[in-house]
Amino acid sequence: MTIFIDENTKVIVQGMTGSEGTKHTRRMIASGTKIVGGVTPGKGGLEVEIEGKKLPVFNSVKEAVAATGATASVVFVPPKFAKAAVVDAIDAELPLVVVITEGIPVHDTAAFFAYSQEKGKTRIIGPNCPGLISPGKCNIGITPSDITGPGKIGLVSKSGTLTYQMMYELRDIGFTTAVGIGGDPIIGTTHIDCLRAFQDDPNTEAIVMIGEIGGDAEERAATFIKEYVTKPVVGYVAGFTAPEGKTMGHAGAIVSGSSGTAEAKKVALEAAGVKVGKTPSETARLLRGILKA
């Protein structure tokens, strides 16, 4: 089993006719994802050929869902149009919307996330994330599909680059699903959401959790692990050497005083029984050792 997606997931690409949308649609199709169409307002009725597939373009997500039976969307639209795109997908009651776009204003993310919660039909992953992949079954977003295969590890990560590195480090074991949740201050799916899903998935035998400085998401995840998760969890927190008061990479990665430091997160995770590596490679070795034991 996998979490959130599988080989039957039908995906539409919002912004498919743009350069980024076209490029990554090609990559997703090549990795086996069932892309069934795209959405670009004002371009409905067009047909685009990508990787030998003729894909219809629709003016709205609701039209696309009615015509294709899509169950998920991936958003590759510029930041100023992202809120409208996500609201369009929520109104169409899509079960899953993956928002890749970086640089969306926080108040826009807050608005569409609150709207999704109000409607109660749509899970949002992101924004500012690489998406998620169940190797060999479905890849929604920008994660490289050739660095690992299917296996028994679940991965949840704030960082796209560290997602790819960890998948490569543990490629000999493989993954059920790897989820890049994004590093913005407000995100639609959290560490805890993924930890719960991996705990409930019978094919996931161990979990890797990657966090970073800023906020208290990792501390809250540690509390959840202690109360709910019985599978082995290893962790890595990026930013042990980050200077205080400086935003590092992601908009949510900022430390004030002792709050949100990598060390504080490490302490909280270890208190919950999570082994924490100082580097991605050490984290991979910890997990490999647990599985061998």
C-alpha positions as CSV (number, residue, x, y, z in Angstrom):
1,M,0.0,0.0,0.0
2,T,0.9,3.7,-0.3
3,I,-0.4,6.9,1.3
4,F,-2.6,9.5,-0.5
5,I,-1.8,8.2,-4.0
6,D,-1.5,4.9,-5.9
7,E,-1.4,3.5,-9.4
8,N,-5.0,4.4,-10.0
9,T,-4.7,8.1,-9.2
10,K,-5.8,10.3,-12.2
11,V,-4.0,13.6,-12.2
12,I,-4.8,16.9,-13.9
13,V,-2.1,19.6,-14.2
14,Q,-3.1,23.2,-13.4
15,G,-0.8,25.3,-15.6
16,M,0.1,22.5,-17.9
17,T,0.5,24.8,-20.9
18,G,3.2,26.9,-19.2
19,S,6.9,26.0,-19.5
20,E,7.2,24.5,-16.0
21,G,3.9,22.7,-16.3
22,T,4.8,21.2,-19.6
23,K,8.3,20.1,-18.5
24,H,7.1,18.4,-15.4
25,T,4.0,16.9,-17.0
26,R,6.5,15.2,-19.4
27,R,8.5,13.9,-16.4
28,M,5.4,12.7,-14.5
29,I,4.1,10.8,-17.5
30,A,7.5,9.2,-18.1
31,S,7.5,7.9,-14.5
32,G,4.1,6.2,-15.0
33,T,1.7,8.8,-13.5
34,K,-1.8,8.8,-15.1
35,I,-2.0,12.4,-16.3
36,V,-5.5,12.9,-17.8
37,G,-5.5,16.6,-18.8
38,G,-4.7,20.1,-17.9
39,V,-6.4,23.3,-16.8
40,T,-5.5,26.8,-18.1
41,P,-8.4,29.3,-18.0
42,G,-9.0,30.7,-21.4
43,K,-7.4,27.8,-23.2
44,G,-10.2,25.3,-22.8
45,G,-10.7,23.1,-25.9
46,L,-7.0,22.9,-26.8
47,E,-5.2,19.6,-27.0
48,V,-1.5,19.3,-26.1
49,E,0.7,16.4,-27.1
50,I,3.2,15.4,-24.4
51,E,5.2,12.2,-24.4
52,G,3.1,10.8,-27.2
53,K,-0.2,11.5,-25.2
54,K,-2.8,13.9,-26.5
55,L,-4.0,15.7,-23.4
56,P,-7.1,17.9,-23.3
57,V,-7.0,21.4,-21.8
58,F,-10.0,22.7,-19.8
59,N,-11.0,26.2,-18.5
60,S,-11.8,24.9,-15.0
61,V,-11.0,22.0,-12.7
62,K,-14.7,21.2,-12.5
63,E,-14.8,20.8,-16.3
64,A,-11.7,18.6,-16.2
65,V,-13.0,16.4,-13.4
66,A,-16.4,15.9,-15.2
67,A,-14.6,14.9,-18.4
68,T,-11.7,12.8,-17.1
69,G,-12.7,11.5,-13.7
70,A,-9.6,13.1,-12.2
71,T,-8.9,12.5,-8.5
72,A,-5.9,14.8,-8.0
73,S,-4.4,18.0,-9.2
74,V,-0.9,19.4,-9.3
75,V,-0.5,23.2,-9.4
76,F,2.2,24.8,-11.5
77,V,0.9,28.3,-11.8
78,P,2.6,31.6,-10.9
79,P,2.2,32.8,-7.2
80,K,-0.3,35.6,-8.0
81,F,-2.7,33.1,-9.6
82,A,-2.1,30.2,-7.2
83,K,-4.9,31.1,-4.7
84,A,-7.5,31.1,-7.5
85,A,-6.2,27.8,-8.9
86,V,-6.4,26.0,-5.6
87,V,-9.9,27.4,-4.8
88,D,-10.9,26.2,-8.3
89,A,-9.7,22.7,-7.3
90,I,-11.4,22.8,-3.9
91,D,-14.7,23.9,-5.5
92,A,-14.4,20.8,-7.8
93,E,-14.1,18.7,-4.6
94,L,-10.9,17.0,-5.7
95,P,-9.6,14.7,-2.9
96,L,-5.9,15.8,-3.4
97,V,-4.3,19.1,-4.5
98,V,-0.5,19.3,-4.7
99,V,0.8,22.9,-4.8
100,I,4.3,23.1,-6.1
101,T,4.4,26.9,-6.6
102,E,7.0,28.8,-4.5
103,G,6.5,32.3,-3.3
104,I,2.7,32.3,-2.6
105,P,1.9,35.1,-0.2
106,V,1.2,33.7,3.3
107,H,-2.3,35.3,3.4
108,D,-3.2,33.6,0.2
109,T,-2.2,30.2,1.5
110,A,-4.0,30.9,4.8
111,A,-7.2,31.7,2.8
112,F,-7.2,28.7,0.5
113,F,-6.2,26.3,3.4
114,A,-9.0,27.7,5.6
115,Y,-11.4,27.2,2.6
116,S,-10.3,23.6,2.2
117,Q,-10.9,23.0,5.8
118,E,-14.4,24.6,5.6
119,K,-15.3,22.4,2.6
120,G,-13.8,19.3,4.1
121,K,-13.2,17.4,0.9
122,T,-9.7,18.3,-0.2
123,R,-6.2,17.5,1.2
124,I,-3.6,20.1,0.2
125,I,0.1,19.2,0.0
126,G,2.4,22.2,-0.1
127,P,2.8,24.9,-1.1
128,N,6.5,25.3,-2.0
129,C,7.0,21.6,-2.1
130,P,8.3,18.9,-4.4
131,G,5.1,16.9,-4.2
132,L,4.9,13.2,-3.4
133,I,5.9,9.9,-5.0
134,S,5.1,6.2,-4.6
135,P,7.8,4.7,-6.7
136,G,6.6,2.7,-9.7
137,K,3.0,3.8,-9.1
138,C,2.5,7.5,-9.1
139,N,4.6,10.7,-9.0
140,I,2.9,14.0,-8.5
141,G,5.3,17.0,-8.6
142,I,9.0,17.4,-9.3
143,T,10.6,14.5,-7.4
144,P,13.1,12.6,-9.6
145,S,11.6,9.1,-10.2
146,D,14.8,7.3,-11.0
147,I,16.7,7.6,-7.7
148,T,14.9,4.8,-5.8
149,G,12.3,2.1,-6.2
150,P,9.3,0.7,-4.2
151,G,10.1,-0.6,-0.7
152,K,9.1,-0.4,2.9
153,I,10.1,3.1,4.1
154,G,7.8,6.1,4.5
155,L,9.4,9.5,4.2
156,V,8.0,12.9,5.2
157,S,10.2,16.0,4.7
158,K,10.0,19.8,4.8
159,S,12.9,20.0,2.3
160,G,12.8,18.9,-1.4
161,T,16.5,18.5,-1.8
162,L,16.8,16.5,1.4
163,T,13.9,14.3,0.2
164,Y,15.9,13.4,-2.9
165,Q,19.1,12.8,-0.9
166,M,17.4,10.6,1.6
167,M,15.7,8.6,-1.2
168,Y,19.0,8.1,-2.8
169,E,20.8,7.2,0.5
170,L,18.2,4.4,1.1
171,R,17.6,3.3,-2.5
172,D,18.6,-0.2,-1.6
173,I,15.6,-0.6,0.6
174,G,13.0,1.6,-1.2
175,F,9.9,3.6,-0.3
176,T,6.2,3.1,0.0
177,T,5.7,6.9,-0.4
178,A,7.9,9.9,0.0
179,V,6.0,13.2,0.8
180,G,7.6,16.6,0.6
181,I,5.3,18.8,2.7
182,G,7.0,22.1,2.0
183,G,8.7,24.7,4.2
184,D,6.3,27.7,4.2
185,P,4.9,29.0,7.5
186,I,1.5,27.6,6.5
187,I,1.2,24.2,4.8
188,G,-1.8,22.0,4.0
189,T,-0.4,18.6,5.2
190,T,1.9,18.3,8.2
191,H,4.4,15.9,9.6
192,I,1.7,14.5,11.9
193,D,-0.7,13.9,9.0
194,C,1.9,11.8,7.2
195,L,3.1,10.0,10.4
196,R,-0.5,8.9,11.1
197,A,-0.9,7.7,7.5
198,F,2.4,5.8,7.6
199,Q,1.6,4.3,11.0
200,D,-1.8,3.0,9.6
201,D,-0.2,1.7,6.3
202,P,0.6,-2.0,6.7
203,N,3.4,-2.0,4.1
204,T,5.3,0.8,5.7
205,E,7.7,-0.7,8.2
206,A,9.8,2.3,9.2
207,I,9.6,6.1,8.9
208,V,12.1,8.8,8.1
209,M,11.1,12.3,9.2
210,I,13.1,15.3,8.0
211,G,12.5,18.7,9.6
212,E,14.3,22.0,9.8
213,I,14.8,25.0,12.1
214,G,11.9,27.4,12.7
215,G,8.4,26.9,14.2
216,D,7.4,24.0,16.5
217,A,6.2,21.4,14.0
218,E,8.8,18.9,14.9
219,E,8.2,19.2,18.6
220,R,4.5,18.6,18.0
221,A,5.3,15.6,15.8
222,A,7.5,14.3,18.6
223,T,4.5,14.4,21.0
224,F,2.4,12.6,18.4
225,I,5.0,9.9,17.8
226,K,5.2,9.2,21.6
227,E,1.4,8.8,21.8
228,Y,0.5,7.1,18.6
229,V,3.4,5.7,16.5
230,T,4.7,2.2,17.2
231,K,6.9,1.8,14.1
232,P,10.6,2.9,14.2
233,V,11.1,6.5,13.3
234,V,14.5,8.2,12.5
235,G,14.8,11.9,12.1
236,Y,17.0,14.6,10.7
237,V,16.7,18.3,11.5
238,A,18.4,20.7,9.0
239,G,20.0,23.8,10.4
240,F,22.3,22.9,13.4
241,T,24.7,25.6,12.3
242,A,22.2,28.3,11.3
243,P,22.7,31.8,12.8
244,E,20.0,33.1,15.0
245,G,17.4,35.5,13.5
246,K,18.2,34.6,9.9
247,T,15.7,33.0,7.5
248,M,17.4,30.0,6.0
249,G,16.0,28.8,2.6
250,H,12.4,28.3,3.5
251,A,10.1,31.1,4.6
252,G,9.3,29.2,7.8
253,A,12.9,28.5,8.7
254,I,13.7,31.3,11.1
255,V,14.9,31.0,14.7
256,S,14.3,33.4,17.5
257,G,16.3,32.8,20.7
258,S,16.0,29.2,21.8
259,S,12.7,28.6,20.0
260,G,12.8,26.5,16.9
261,T,16.4,25.5,17.0
262,A,17.7,22.3,15.6
263,E,19.0,21.2,19.0
264,A,15.6,21.8,20.7
265,K,13.9,19.7,18.0
266,K,16.5,17.0,18.4
267,V,16.0,16.8,22.1
268,A,12.2,16.6,21.7
269,L,12.4,13.9,19.1
270,E,14.9,11.8,21.1
271,A,12.7,12.1,24.2
272,A,10.0,10.4,22.0
273,G,12.3,7.6,21.1
274,V,13.3,8.9,17.7
275,K,16.9,8.4,16.7
276,V,18.2,11.6,15.2
277,G,21.1,11.8,12.8
278,K,23.5,14.8,12.6
279,T,23.7,14.4,8.8
280,P,21.4,12.8,6.2
281,S,23.9,10.0,5.7
282,E,24.1,9.3,9.4
283,T,20.2,9.3,9.5
284,A,20.2,6.7,6.7
285,R,22.7,4.5,8.6
286,L,20.5,4.7,11.7
287,L,17.5,3.5,9.8
288,R,19.4,0.8,8.1
289,G,20.7,-0.4,11.4
290,I,17.2,-0.5,12.9
291,L,15.8,-2.5,10.0
292,K,18.7,-5.0,10.2
293,A,18.2,-5.4,14.0
